[in-house]
Amino acid sequence: RKEVEQDPGPFNVPEGATVAFNCTYSNSASQSFFWYRQDCRKEPKLLMSVYSSGNEDGRFTAQLNRASQYISLLIRDSKLSDSATYLCVVNPTGNQFYFGTGTSLTVIP
Amino acid sequence: NAGVTQTPKFQVLKTGQSMTLQCAQDMNHNSMYWYRQDPGMGLRLIYYSASEGTTDKGEVPNGYNVSRLNKREFSLRLESAAPSQTSVYFCASSYSRGRGGEYFGAGTRLSVL
């Protein structure tokens, strides 16, 4: 079983829509969780950490569900500039980070 | 503030040639990582260095070697390149043990013919 699994999409949504992605992880002892975005032919960039209590940064909300072992990312009022691939990352223990294969989002005018 | 700097950005090798990818970070991070990214596979860890003086294998270490030269620099060496090593390589760094996530360099696009 993969450490981290994501629906690859693609998700095609109109501007202004709300879209949500989920990501499941296999190691119940995992402690740290993150969302990254990656633009085409660019490096991944840290979008936000995911805390147990959930966290919000502007239009972006990340949540953790330990019982079901998934994290989610909600994007409200989608902008054209949100078009990218969103990577879910889990750090079980130690120094290794496990990346999902990413979910592709295209925001349509 | 440069963050993580990787060189070169592009490289074409012939099978059997060797090369070293360089990576340096100026964020005073303890941990550094080398990943490769292939279509449909996501990012896979090749090697990492938890701190200066230590290195450990990741998920796909075969065919690669690394050197943690000092706290700032972490290099990746391909001794005898193979077509299967055609990929995009990313160096990353983090404070340590999952704190604050990782910060990535711009990547090296490597083709092995």
gemmi code that builds the backbone of each chain (N, CA, C; Angstrom):
import gemmi

chains = {
    "A": [
        ("ARG", (0.855, -1.190, 0.000), (0.000, 0.000, 0.000), (0.891, 1.240, 0.000)),
        ("LYS", (0.534, 2.224, -0.804), (1.324, 3.448, -0.852), (1.169, 4.218, 0.454)),
        ("GLU", (2.238, 4.952, 0.802), (2.195, 5.772, 2.018), (1.132, 6.867, 1.907)),
        ("VAL", (1.036, 7.449, 0.723), (0.132, 8.576, 0.512), (-0.589, 8.382, -0.820)),
        ("GLU", (-1.887, 8.580, -0.830), (-2.647, 8.430, -2.073), (-3.545, 9.630, -2.313)),
        ("GLN", (-3.559, 10.060, -3.551), (-4.376, 11.196, -3.956), (-5.122, 10.862, -5.236)),
        ("ASP", (-6.287, 11.439, -5.393), (-7.020, 11.372, -6.653), (-6.300, 12.294, -7.632)),
        ("PRO", (-5.820, 11.771, -8.770), (-5.050, 12.622, -9.682), (-5.873, 13.679, -10.401)),
        ("GLY", (-7.222, 13.505, -10.398), (-8.081, 14.434, -11.119), (-8.052, 14.113, -12.605)),
        ("PRO", (-8.157, 15.073, -13.526), (-8.097, 16.504, -13.221), (-9.419, 17.070, -12.712)),
        ("PHE", (-9.303, 18.105, -11.916), (-10.462, 18.861, -11.482), (-10.491, 20.133, -12.338)),
        ("ASN", (-11.582, 20.298, -13.056), (-11.776, 21.498, -13.870), (-12.950, 22.266, -13.285)),
        ("VAL", (-12.688, 23.448, -12.750), (-13.750, 24.196, -12.070), (-13.794, 25.621, -12.612)),
        ("PRO", (-14.961, 26.256, -12.570), (-15.056, 27.650, -13.028), (-14.525, 28.595, -11.963)),
        ("GLU", (-14.087, 29.742, -12.422), (-13.660, 30.789, -11.481), (-14.740, 31.031, -10.439)),
        ("GLY", (-14.309, 31.215, -9.215), (-15.257, 31.504, -8.145), (-15.809, 30.279, -7.456)),
        ("ALA", (-15.547, 29.121, -8.004), (-16.067, 27.883, -7.399), (-15.258, 27.499, -6.165)),
        ("THR", (-15.856, 26.623, -5.380), (-15.151, 26.010, -4.251), (-14.797, 24.582, -4.638)),
        ("VAL", (-13.572, 24.196, -4.345), (-13.121, 22.850, -4.712), (-12.372, 22.253, -3.530)),
        ("ALA", (-12.491, 20.950, -3.360), (-11.829, 20.273, -2.242), (-11.102, 19.028, -2.732)),
        ("PHE", (-9.928, 18.813, -2.168), (-9.149, 17.615, -2.455), (-8.934, 16.846, -1.166)),
        ("ASN", (-8.915, 15.534, -1.283), (-8.569, 14.692, -0.146), (-7.312, 13.912, -0.447)),
        ("CYS", (-6.680, 13.472, 0.618), (-5.471, 12.684, 0.498), (-5.457, 11.707, 1.665)),
        ("THR", (-5.262, 10.427, 1.392), (-5.232, 9.441, 2.468), (-3.802, 9.001, 2.727)),
        ("TYR", (-3.528, 8.638, 3.967), (-2.192, 8.178, 4.335), (-2.312, 6.862, 5.097)),
        ("SER", (-1.250, 6.057, 5.029), (-1.342, 4.694, 5.562), (-0.786, 4.539, 6.977)),
        ("ASN", (0.144, 5.397, 7.368), (0.795, 5.240, 8.659), (0.050, 6.043, 9.726)),
        ("SER", (-0.628, 5.341, 10.599), (-1.451, 6.020, 11.609), (-0.616, 6.823, 12.604)),
        ("ALA", (0.699, 6.542, 12.652), (1.565, 7.273, 13.580), (2.088, 8.576, 12.996)),
        ("SER", (1.688, 8.904, 11.778), (2.186, 10.116, 11.115), (1.876, 11.345, 11.948)),
        ("GLN", (2.835, 12.258, 11.953), (2.729, 13.420, 12.831), (2.603, 14.744, 12.091)),
        ("SER", (3.236, 14.830, 10.949), (3.265, 16.110, 10.240), (2.678, 15.949, 8.851)),
        ("PHE", (1.929, 16.976, 8.441), (1.220, 16.916, 7.161), (1.309, 18.277, 6.485)),
        ("PHE", (1.406, 18.252, 5.156), (1.566, 19.497, 4.418), (0.847, 19.413, 3.088)),
        ("TRP", (0.510, 20.565, 2.556), (0.070, 20.700, 1.173), (1.081, 21.566, 0.431)),
        ("TYR", (1.448, 21.107, -0.761), (2.321, 21.857, -1.656), (1.566, 22.107, -2.947)),
        ("ARG", (1.966, 23.152, -3.668), (1.489, 23.319, -5.036), (2.690, 23.272, -5.966)),
        ("GLN", (2.438, 22.719, -7.135), (3.507, 22.642, -8.130), (2.952, 23.106, -9.467)),
        ("ASP", (3.536, 24.161, -9.972), (3.177, 24.635, -11.304), (3.951, 23.829, -12.337)),
        ("CYS", (3.430, 23.831, -13.555), (4.019, 23.032, -14.628), (5.502, 23.361, -14.800)),
        ("ARG", (6.331, 22.339, -14.752), (7.764, 22.459, -14.969), (8.470, 23.341, -13.922)),
        ("LYS", (7.864, 23.421, -12.745), (8.472, 24.185, -11.655), (8.654, 23.278, -10.445)),
        ("GLU", (9.330, 23.812, -9.430), (9.508, 23.039, -8.208), (8.277, 23.107, -7.321)),
        ("PRO", (8.072, 22.096, -6.474), (6.981, 22.182, -5.493), (7.247, 23.321, -4.513)),
        ("LYS", (6.172, 23.987, -4.120), (6.287, 25.065, -3.130), (5.311, 24.808, -1.997)),
        ("LEU", (5.809, 24.986, -0.795), (4.984, 24.748, 0.379), (3.797, 25.706, 0.396)),
        ("LEU", (2.606, 25.147, 0.450), (1.384, 25.947, 0.502), (0.975, 26.179, 1.949)),
        ("MET", (0.838, 25.100, 2.685), (0.498, 25.231, 4.098), (0.720, 23.929, 4.838)),
        ("SER", (0.990, 24.066, 6.117), (1.033, 22.919, 7.007), (-0.390, 22.574, 7.422)),
        ("VAL", (-0.589, 21.356, 7.865), (-1.913, 20.922, 8.303), (-1.828, 20.566, 9.772)),
        ("TYR", (-2.548, 21.278, 10.589), (-2.500, 21.051, 12.027), (-3.711, 20.244, 12.459)),
        ("SER", (-3.589, 19.624, 13.605), (-4.676, 18.775, 14.124), (-5.982, 19.535, 14.253)),
        ("SER", (-5.885, 20.806, 14.588), (-7.086, 21.617, 14.786), (-7.584, 22.224, 13.490)),
        ("GLY", (-6.890, 21.936, 12.386), (-7.242, 22.562, 11.120), (-6.656, 23.955, 11.045)),
        ("ASN", (-6.441, 24.449, 9.851), (-5.926, 25.802, 9.726), (-6.374, 26.434, 8.416)),
        ("GLU", (-6.381, 27.735, 8.439), (-6.910, 28.507, 7.322), (-5.913, 29.582, 6.944)),
        ("ASP", (-5.754, 29.789, 5.647), (-4.885, 30.857, 5.167), (-5.591, 31.509, 3.983)),
        ("GLY", (-6.303, 32.577, 4.261), (-7.057, 33.246, 3.206), (-8.147, 32.340, 2.647)),
        ("ARG", (-8.069, 32.046, 1.374), (-9.095, 31.217, 0.718), (-8.846, 29.717, 0.892)),
        ("PHE", (-7.757, 29.370, 1.531), (-7.352, 27.971, 1.659), (-7.582, 27.476, 3.089)),
        ("THR", (-8.207, 26.292, 3.182), (-8.414, 25.665, 4.484), (-7.937, 24.230, 4.418)),
        ("ALA", (-7.117, 23.851, 5.385), (-6.611, 22.480, 5.458), (-7.139, 21.830, 6.716)),
        ("GLN", (-7.503, 20.562, 6.603), (-8.006, 19.837, 7.761), (-7.399, 18.449, 7.816)),
        ("LEU", (-7.330, 17.924, 9.032), (-6.781, 16.602, 9.288), (-7.854, 15.763, 9.967)),
        ("ASN", (-8.055, 14.560, 9.467), (-8.963, 13.609, 10.099), (-8.152, 12.372, 10.456)),
        ("ARG", (-7.720, 12.306, 11.712), (-6.845, 11.195, 12.123), (-7.599, 9.872, 12.157)),
        ("ALA", (-8.860, 9.896, 12.524), (-9.628, 8.648, 12.632), (-9.714, 7.939, 11.283)),
        ("SER", (-9.923, 8.727, 10.231), (-10.035, 8.153, 8.891), (-8.741, 8.260, 8.095)),
        ("GLN", (-7.731, 8.840, 8.694), (-6.397, 8.964, 8.089), (-6.450, 9.666, 6.736)),
        ("TYR", (-6.998, 10.875, 6.752), (-6.906, 11.681, 5.540), (-6.747, 13.148, 5.912)),
        ("ILE", (-6.197, 13.869, 4.960), (-6.144, 15.321, 5.066), (-6.870, 15.914, 3.866)),
        ("SER", (-7.343, 17.104, 4.024), (-8.103, 17.739, 2.957), (-7.619, 19.170, 2.751)),
        ("LEU", (-7.855, 19.652, 1.538), (-7.561, 21.044, 1.200), (-8.792, 21.608, 0.504)),
        ("LEU", (-9.292, 22.701, 1.027), (-10.456, 23.376, 0.458), (-10.011, 24.719, -0.093)),
        ("ILE", (-10.370, 24.981, -1.328), (-10.065, 26.280, -1.946), (-11.391, 26.959, -2.263)),
        ("ARG", (-11.578, 28.134, -1.670), (-12.803, 28.904, -1.924), (-12.530, 29.983, -2.957)),
        ("ASP", (-13.572, 30.385, -3.671), (-13.475, 31.492, -4.626), (-12.267, 31.292, -5.544)),
        ("SER", (-12.245, 30.191, -6.251), (-11.091, 29.820, -7.080), (-10.701, 30.918, -8.058)),
        ("LYS", (-9.410, 31.113, -8.195), (-8.844, 32.075, -9.158), (-8.119, 31.311, -10.257)),
        ("LEU", (-7.970, 31.984, -11.391), (-7.223, 31.366, -12.492), (-5.818, 30.972, -12.033)),
        ("SER", (-5.246, 31.790, -11.151), (-3.880, 31.552, -10.682), (-3.774, 30.343, -9.740)),
        ("ASP", (-4.908, 29.775, -9.350), (-4.877, 28.572, -8.510), (-4.620, 27.314, -9.340)),
        ("SER", (-4.676, 27.433, -10.645), (-4.429, 26.280, -11.519), (-3.022, 25.761, -11.291)),
        ("ALA", (-2.926, 24.497, -10.891), (-1.637, 23.894, -10.541), (-1.910, 22.442, -10.148)),
        ("THR", (-0.849, 21.750, -9.797), (-0.981, 20.428, -9.195), (-0.739, 20.560, -7.707)),
        ("TYR", (-1.616, 19.967, -6.917), (-1.527, 20.073, -5.461), (-1.047, 18.736, -4.907)),
        ("LEU", (0.039, 18.796, -4.162), (0.681, 17.608, -3.611), (0.427, 17.525, -2.117)),
        ("CYS", (0.055, 16.364, -1.689), (-0.118, 16.111, -0.270), (1.144, 15.440, 0.228)),
        ("VAL", (1.622, 15.829, 1.399), (2.880, 15.318, 1.925), (2.690, 14.896, 3.374)),
        ("VAL", (3.231, 13.727, 3.691), (3.120, 13.190, 5.044), (4.514, 12.873, 5.567)),
        ("ASN", (4.757, 13.237, 6.795), (6.022, 12.932, 7.453), (5.725, 11.988, 8.611)),
        ("PRO", (5.872, 10.666, 8.390), (5.504, 9.706, 9.448), (6.346, 9.879, 10.698)),
        ("THR", (7.614, 9.629, 10.554), (8.537, 9.826, 11.671), (9.899, 10.095, 11.042)),
        ("GLY", (10.821, 10.544, 11.819), (12.165, 10.746, 11.310), (12.228, 11.840, 10.268)),
        ("ASN", (13.089, 11.658, 9.298), (13.372, 12.734, 8.368), (12.827, 12.523, 6.968)),
        ("GLN", (12.021, 11.528, 6.760), (11.528, 11.279, 5.417), (10.134, 11.855, 5.232)),
        ("PHE", (9.949, 12.455, 4.057), (8.656, 12.992, 3.671), (8.123, 12.153, 2.521)),
        ("TYR", (6.868, 11.754, 2.583), (6.262, 10.986, 1.506), (5.274, 11.862, 0.758)),
        ("PHE", (5.469, 11.936, -0.541), (4.655, 12.789, -1.394), (3.603, 11.980, -2.129)),
        ("GLY", (2.399, 12.531, -2.218), (1.407, 11.976, -3.117), (1.770, 12.324, -4.556)),
        ("THR", (1.097, 11.688, -5.497), (1.391, 11.948, -6.908), (0.742, 13.237, -7.407)),
        ("GLY", (-0.114, 13.831, -6.586), (-0.660, 15.134, -6.937), (-2.044, 15.088, -7.544)),
        ("THR", (-2.775, 16.171, -7.337), (-4.104, 16.365, -7.915), (-4.047, 17.602, -8.805)),
        ("SER", (-4.444, 17.426, -10.045), (-4.381, 18.530, -11.007), (-5.653, 19.371, -10.951)),
        ("LEU", (-5.473, 20.671, -10.825), (-6.600, 21.616, -10.807), (-6.448, 22.608, -11.944)),
        ("THR", (-7.503, 22.762, -12.723), (-7.564, 23.820, -13.721), (-8.787, 24.678, -13.423)),
        ("VAL", (-8.565, 25.969, -13.248), (-9.666, 26.917, -13.033), (-9.962, 27.574, -14.369)),
        ("ILE", (-11.225, 27.475, -14.771), (-11.630, 27.908, -16.102), (-12.308, 29.283, -16.027)),
        ("PRO", (-11.975, 30.184, -16.949), (-12.596, 31.526, -16.911), (-14.105, 31.461, -17.110)),
    ],
    "B": [
        ("ASN", (17.491, 36.689, -0.849), (17.532, 35.403, -0.146), (17.367, 34.283, -1.157)),
        ("ALA", (18.433, 33.508, -1.435), (18.397, 32.543, -2.525), (17.603, 31.309, -2.178)),
        ("GLY", (17.572, 30.854, -0.921), (16.857, 29.625, -0.573), (17.691, 28.410, -0.924)),
        ("VAL", (17.194, 27.595, -1.850), (17.883, 26.383, -2.293), (18.312, 26.580, -3.745)),
        ("THR", (19.584, 26.435, -4.004), (20.128, 26.645, -5.342), (20.678, 25.341, -5.883)),
        ("GLN", (20.232, 24.972, -7.064), (20.685, 23.748, -7.717), (21.380, 24.086, -9.013)),
        ("THR", (22.433, 23.341, -9.309), (23.066, 23.440, -10.618), (23.470, 22.062, -11.103)),
        ("PRO", (23.442, 21.811, -12.422), (22.932, 22.701, -13.470), (21.407, 22.637, -13.562)),
        ("LYS", (20.820, 23.447, -14.396), (19.374, 23.394, -14.615), (19.009, 22.331, -15.652)),
        ("PHE", (19.888, 22.125, -16.608), (19.659, 21.131, -17.660), (20.960, 20.382, -17.905)),
        ("GLN", (20.827, 19.105, -18.285), (22.019, 18.325, -18.612), (21.615, 17.175, -19.509)),
        ("VAL", (22.434, 16.931, -20.525), (22.254, 15.760, -21.381), (23.524, 14.923, -21.255)),
        ("LEU", (23.362, 13.649, -20.946), (24.496, 12.741, -20.805), (24.343, 11.574, -21.766)),
        ("LYS", (25.454, 10.964, -22.068), (25.412, 9.695, -22.787), (25.481, 8.568, -21.751)),
        ("THR", (24.928, 7.442, -22.085), (24.977, 6.285, -21.191), (26.424, 5.999, -20.778)),
        ("GLY", (26.612, 5.829, -19.467), (27.942, 5.528, -18.956), (28.713, 6.742, -18.458)),
        ("GLN", (28.295, 7.938, -18.839), (28.972, 9.134, -18.358), (28.609, 9.379, -16.892)),
        ("SER", (29.441, 10.169, -16.237), (29.184, 10.508, -14.840), (28.954, 12.012, -14.715)),
        ("MET", (28.269, 12.392, -13.649), (28.097, 13.810, -13.369), (27.682, 13.998, -11.917)),
        ("THR", (27.872, 15.204, -11.436), (27.477, 15.559, -10.082), (26.516, 16.734, -10.129)),
        ("LEU", (25.388, 16.575, -9.434), (24.438, 17.659, -9.274), (24.746, 18.359, -7.948)),
        ("GLN", (24.815, 19.670, -8.006), (25.169, 20.449, -6.829), (23.936, 21.084, -6.215)),
        ("CYS", (23.934, 21.195, -4.908), (22.826, 21.824, -4.203), (23.368, 22.570, -2.995)),
        ("ALA", (22.881, 23.782, -2.793), (23.279, 24.567, -1.629), (22.073, 25.314, -1.092)),
        ("GLN", (21.999, 25.408, 0.240), (20.903, 26.154, 0.861), (21.478, 27.159, 1.853)),
        ("ASP", (20.781, 28.292, 1.947), (21.273, 29.358, 2.820), (20.292, 29.658, 3.937)),
        ("MET", (19.464, 28.666, 4.300), (18.448, 28.862, 5.323), (18.853, 28.256, 6.659)),
        ("ASN", (20.099, 27.794, 6.764), (20.602, 27.173, 7.992), (19.800, 25.925, 8.373)),
        ("HIS", (19.296, 25.223, 7.354), (18.540, 23.999, 7.616), (19.485, 22.848, 7.928)),
        ("ASN", (19.025, 21.949, 8.778), (19.846, 20.792, 9.134), (19.714, 19.650, 8.125)),
        ("SER", (18.502, 19.459, 7.595), (18.233, 18.297, 6.752), (18.166, 18.687, 5.283)),
        ("MET", (18.713, 17.794, 4.452), (18.668, 18.022, 3.010), (18.298, 16.727, 2.308)),
        ("TYR", (17.730, 16.863, 1.107), (17.134, 15.719, 0.420), (17.393, 15.813, -1.086)),
        ("TRP", (17.472, 14.661, -1.714), (17.445, 14.580, -3.164), (16.274, 13.712, -3.582)),
        ("TYR", (15.460, 14.247, -4.519), (14.312, 13.542, -5.074), (14.456, 13.460, -6.584)),
        ("ARG", (13.769, 12.485, -7.141), (13.543, 12.483, -8.570), (12.032, 12.476, -8.811)),
        ("GLN", (11.625, 13.112, -9.895), (10.206, 13.178, -10.225), (10.008, 12.695, -11.653)),
        ("ASP", (9.196, 11.658, -11.787), (8.882, 11.077, -13.079), (7.375, 11.128, -13.290)),
        ("PRO", (6.938, 11.239, -14.534), (5.494, 11.322, -14.810), (4.741, 10.150, -14.187)),
        ("GLY", (3.664, 10.469, -13.471), (2.824, 9.430, -12.882), (3.387, 8.780, -11.639)),
        ("MET", (4.613, 9.151, -11.262), (5.260, 8.496, -10.107), (5.339, 9.414, -8.906)),
        ("GLY", (5.168, 10.678, -9.100), (5.339, 11.593, -7.978), (6.804, 11.745, -7.618)),
        ("LEU", (7.058, 12.413, -6.552), (8.417, 12.625, -6.064), (8.872, 11.406, -5.272)),
        ("ARG", (10.047, 10.898, -5.598), (10.596, 9.759, -4.872), (11.946, 10.143, -4.289)),
        ("LEU", (12.135, 9.798, -3.031), (13.341, 10.168, -2.323), (14.497, 9.263, -2.726)),
        ("ILE", (15.616, 9.874, -3.087), (16.799, 9.117, -3.482), (17.705, 8.916, -2.253)),
        ("TYR", (18.125, 10.005, -1.674), (18.949, 10.016, -0.460), (18.548, 11.230, 0.370)),
        ("TYR", (18.833, 11.149, 1.635), (18.676, 12.327, 2.466), (19.810, 12.396, 3.477)),
        ("SER", (19.951, 13.595, 4.039), (20.951, 13.836, 5.063), (20.258, 14.553, 6.208)),
        ("ALA", (20.127, 13.844, 7.312), (19.411, 14.415, 8.448), (20.186, 15.568, 9.076)),
        ("SER", (21.485, 15.470, 9.022), (22.329, 16.528, 9.580), (23.697, 16.414, 8.941)),
        ("GLU", (24.500, 17.424, 9.146), (25.852, 17.437, 8.584), (26.587, 16.194, 9.045)),
        ("GLY", (27.195, 15.492, 8.091), (27.978, 14.311, 8.431), (27.222, 13.010, 8.340)),
        ("THR", (25.922, 13.061, 8.067), (25.142, 11.821, 7.954), (24.393, 11.785, 6.630)),
        ("THR", (24.294, 10.595, 6.053), (23.473, 10.401, 4.869), (22.759, 9.053, 4.986)),
        ("ASP", (21.581, 8.971, 4.393), (20.810, 7.730, 4.440), (20.100, 7.512, 3.121)),
        ("LYS", (19.882, 6.239, 2.798), (19.194, 5.900, 1.565), (17.703, 6.189, 1.698)),
        ("GLY", (17.150, 6.599, 0.569), (15.710, 6.768, 0.493), (15.073, 5.600, -0.242)),
        ("GLU", (14.054, 5.916, -1.011), (13.283, 4.868, -1.688), (13.992, 4.298, -2.912)),
        ("VAL", (14.751, 5.142, -3.639), (15.356, 4.717, -4.911), (16.833, 5.108, -4.990)),
        ("PRO", (17.706, 4.551, -4.135), (19.104, 4.986, -4.084), (20.036, 4.353, -5.123)),
        ("ASN", (19.611, 3.265, -5.757), (20.534, 2.541, -6.640), (20.994, 3.396, -7.816)),
        ("GLY", (22.294, 3.403, -8.042), (22.869, 4.161, -9.140), (23.299, 5.570, -8.760)),
        ("TYR", (23.124, 5.918, -7.489), (23.440, 7.269, -7.023), (24.340, 7.213, -5.789)),
        ("ASN", (25.114, 8.271, -5.617), (25.838, 8.495, -4.375), (25.674, 9.946, -3.974)),
        ("VAL", (25.833, 10.217, -2.692), (25.688, 11.592, -2.211), (26.837, 11.956, -1.294)),
        ("SER", (27.014, 13.252, -1.158), (27.995, 13.784, -0.207), (27.402, 14.992, 0.477)),
        ("ARG", (27.401, 14.991, 1.790), (27.005, 16.185, 2.542), (28.318, 16.887, 2.876)),
        ("LEU", (28.670, 17.839, 2.052), (29.971, 18.482, 2.110), (30.119, 19.335, 3.365)),
        ("ASN", (29.054, 19.986, 3.747), (28.995, 20.824, 4.950), (27.527, 21.081, 5.210)),
        ("LYS", (27.202, 21.945, 6.125), (25.795, 22.145, 6.448), (25.014, 22.690, 5.253)),
        ("ARG", (25.662, 23.481, 4.413), (24.975, 24.155, 3.306), (24.821, 23.282, 2.071)),
        ("GLU", (25.769, 22.372, 1.825), (25.854, 21.740, 0.517), (25.630, 20.225, 0.555)),
        ("PHE", (24.890, 19.753, -0.435), (24.558, 18.323, -0.518), (24.564, 17.971, -2.001)),
        ("SER", (25.509, 17.137, -2.422), (25.634, 16.837, -3.842), (25.164, 15.418, -4.140)),
        ("LEU", (24.733, 15.231, -5.370), (24.255, 13.926, -5.862), (25.100, 13.529, -7.057)),
        ("ARG", (25.656, 12.325, -7.029), (26.531, 11.887, -8.110), (25.956, 10.661, -8.807)),
        ("LEU", (25.976, 10.724, -10.129), (25.656, 9.576, -10.953), (26.977, 9.067, -11.507)),
        ("GLU", (27.394, 7.888, -11.106), (28.708, 7.376, -11.503), (28.718, 6.880, -12.939)),
        ("SER", (27.648, 6.221, -13.344), (27.559, 5.671, -14.697), (26.099, 5.787, -15.131)),
        ("ALA", (25.800, 6.883, -15.783), (24.402, 7.208, -16.066), (23.743, 6.169, -16.976)),
        ("ALA", (22.463, 5.930, -16.712), (21.664, 5.000, -17.508), (20.405, 5.725, -17.983)),
        ("PRO", (19.820, 5.305, -19.104), (18.595, 5.957, -19.590), (17.481, 5.993, -18.548)),
        ("SER", (17.440, 4.999, -17.651), (16.405, 4.970, -16.609), (16.558, 6.115, -15.605)),
        ("GLN", (17.689, 6.798, -15.658), (17.914, 7.923, -14.753), (17.491, 9.259, -15.371)),
        ("THR", (16.951, 9.199, -16.567), (16.344, 10.381, -17.169), (15.178, 10.809, -16.297)),
        ("SER", (15.230, 12.039, -15.802), (14.229, 12.474, -14.836), (14.450, 13.954, -14.523)),
        ("VAL", (13.579, 14.478, -13.680), (13.799, 15.799, -13.097), (14.220, 15.581, -11.652)),
        ("TYR", (15.341, 16.173, -11.287), (15.889, 15.991, -9.948), (15.702, 17.267, -9.139)),
        ("PHE", (15.213, 17.100, -7.924), (15.017, 18.226, -7.026), (15.811, 18.004, -5.745)),
        ("CYS", (16.473, 19.060, -5.327), (17.084, 19.106, -4.009), (16.149, 19.874, -3.096)),
        ("ALA", (16.091, 19.499, -1.829), (15.233, 20.197, -0.876), (15.925, 20.245, 0.470)),
        ("SER", (15.454, 21.155, 1.310), (15.986, 21.219, 2.670), (14.853, 21.508, 3.635)),
        ("SER", (15.076, 21.136, 4.892), (14.101, 21.444, 5.929), (14.841, 21.672, 7.228)),
        ("TYR", (14.150, 22.323, 8.174), (14.804, 22.589, 9.443), (15.254, 21.259, 10.044)),
        ("SER", (14.357, 20.374, 10.316), (14.674, 19.013, 10.756), (13.385, 18.300, 11.132)),
        ("ARG", (13.383, 17.005, 11.022), (12.333, 16.123, 11.522), (10.922, 16.640, 11.295)),
        ("GLY", (10.658, 17.059, 10.046), (9.294, 17.414, 9.691), (8.835, 18.782, 10.126)),
        ("ARG", (9.719, 19.558, 10.726), (9.287, 20.878, 11.167), (9.253, 21.843, 9.997)),
        ("GLY", (8.081, 22.340, 9.689), (7.953, 23.416, 8.715), (7.993, 23.002, 7.267)),
        ("GLY", (8.022, 21.731, 6.970), (8.014, 21.312, 5.580), (9.360, 21.499, 4.907)),
        ("GLU", (9.391, 21.252, 3.623), (10.621, 21.325, 2.853), (10.582, 22.461, 1.838)),
        ("TYR", (11.770, 22.956, 1.521), (11.906, 23.997, 0.519), (12.774, 23.450, -0.610)),
        ("PHE", (12.301, 23.660, -1.834), (12.890, 23.006, -2.982), (13.713, 23.958, -3.844)),
        ("GLY", (14.727, 23.379, -4.482), (15.420, 24.075, -5.545), (14.600, 24.008, -6.827)),
        ("ALA", (15.070, 24.695, -7.849), (14.318, 24.824, -9.106), (14.372, 23.559, -9.955)),
        ("GLY", (15.223, 22.616, -9.623), (15.258, 21.351, -10.342), (16.324, 21.273, -11.410)),
        ("THR", (16.723, 20.045, -11.732), (17.654, 19.756, -12.822), (16.973, 18.773, -13.751)),
        ("ARG", (16.855, 19.158, -15.012), (16.253, 18.250, -16.008), (17.383, 17.479, -16.663)),
        ("LEU", (17.428, 16.188, -16.426), (18.513, 15.346, -16.919), (17.975, 14.356, -17.947)),
        ("SER", (18.640, 14.310, -19.078), (18.342, 13.309, -20.097), (19.587, 12.452, -20.306)),
        ("VAL", (19.384, 11.144, -20.286), (20.479, 10.214, -20.533), (20.158, 9.445, -21.818)),
        ("LEU", (21.025, 9.609, -22.790), (20.756, 9.026, -24.111), (21.441, 7.672, -24.274)),
    ],
}
model = gemmi.Model(1)
for chain_id, residues in chains.items():
    chain = gemmi.Chain(chain_id)
    for i, (resn, *xyz) in enumerate(residues, 1):
        res = gemmi.Residue()
        res.name, res.seqid = resn, gemmi.SeqId(i, " ")
        for name, pos in zip(("N", "CA", "C"), xyz):
            atom = gemmi.Atom()
            atom.name, atom.element = name, gemmi.Element(name[0])
            atom.pos, atom.b_iso = gemmi.Position(*pos), 0.0
            res.add_atom(atom)
        chain.add_residue(res)
    model.add_chain(chain)
structure = gemmi.Structure()
structure.add_model(model)
structure.setup_entities()
